Amino acid sequence: MTVHKIAITIDESLLKRVDRLISEKRFPNRSRAIQEAVREKVERIESNRLARELAKLDLAFEQKLADEDMGASEWPEY
């Protein structure tokens, strides 16, 4: 995995909370703490997006598709 060094601006009180987690050995350093926090947030956003898209599905229509005979007898054997 390629990593890139960036500069961020962070509120002092939040930085103190991050530093406390580091002193409690929850993270080895600031970089890892912030990287994991960003990863978790991005995954949560992406997961919520998927849930919103799934909510748009017409469940009755999807069930009808699932229940249809797909003509499996017409499929070639492998």
N, C-alpha and C positions, 0 to 999 in steps of 0.2 A: 504494500500500500504506500503510495506516495503521499507525503505530508507537506504542508506548506505553512510557513510561519506568517502570522498576521498580527496586527496590532488591534486591540479593542479598547473601548472605553467602558468602564464598569463602575457602578455606584459603590462608594466606599463601604457602606453597610453590607452590601451583598458580597463584596470582596472579603470582608472580615468573616462572613459566614462560610465562604469557600475555604479560607485559610483555617478556620476551625475544623472543617471536615478533613483537611490535610493533616492537621496536628493530631486528629483522632485516628489517623492512618486509614481513612476511608478511601483516600486517593493518594498517589505518590507525589503529585505536584499540581500546581494550578492548571497547567496545560491539559493534563489528563482529566481533571475535574470538569473543566469547561468543555472539552471535547465530548465527554460522555453526556453532559447536560444538553449540548446542542444536538447530538445524535438522537437522544431520547425524545427531544421536542420535535425534531423533524419526522421521526418515525410515528409519533402520535398524530401529527398533522396529516401525514400520508394515510394512516390508518383511518382517521376520521373521514378523509376524502373518499376512501373506498366504501366506508359504511354509508355515506351519503349517496353514492352511486348505486349501491345495492338496494337502498331504500326506494329508489326510483323504479325498480323492477315491478312488473305486474305479476304477483305471485300466482294468480289463477292461470294466466297465460303461460308462465314458466312451467307450472305443473302439467298443463295440457301438452306442452311440448315434450315433457319428460315421459308422459304416459302414452304418447303416440307410438304406433307400430312403425319403427324406422325402416321396415322392409328388409330386415336382417337376412331373410331367406334369399334375397336377391344379391347380397354382398358376396363377392368372390371369396373362396377359401384361400387361406395363406398357408 
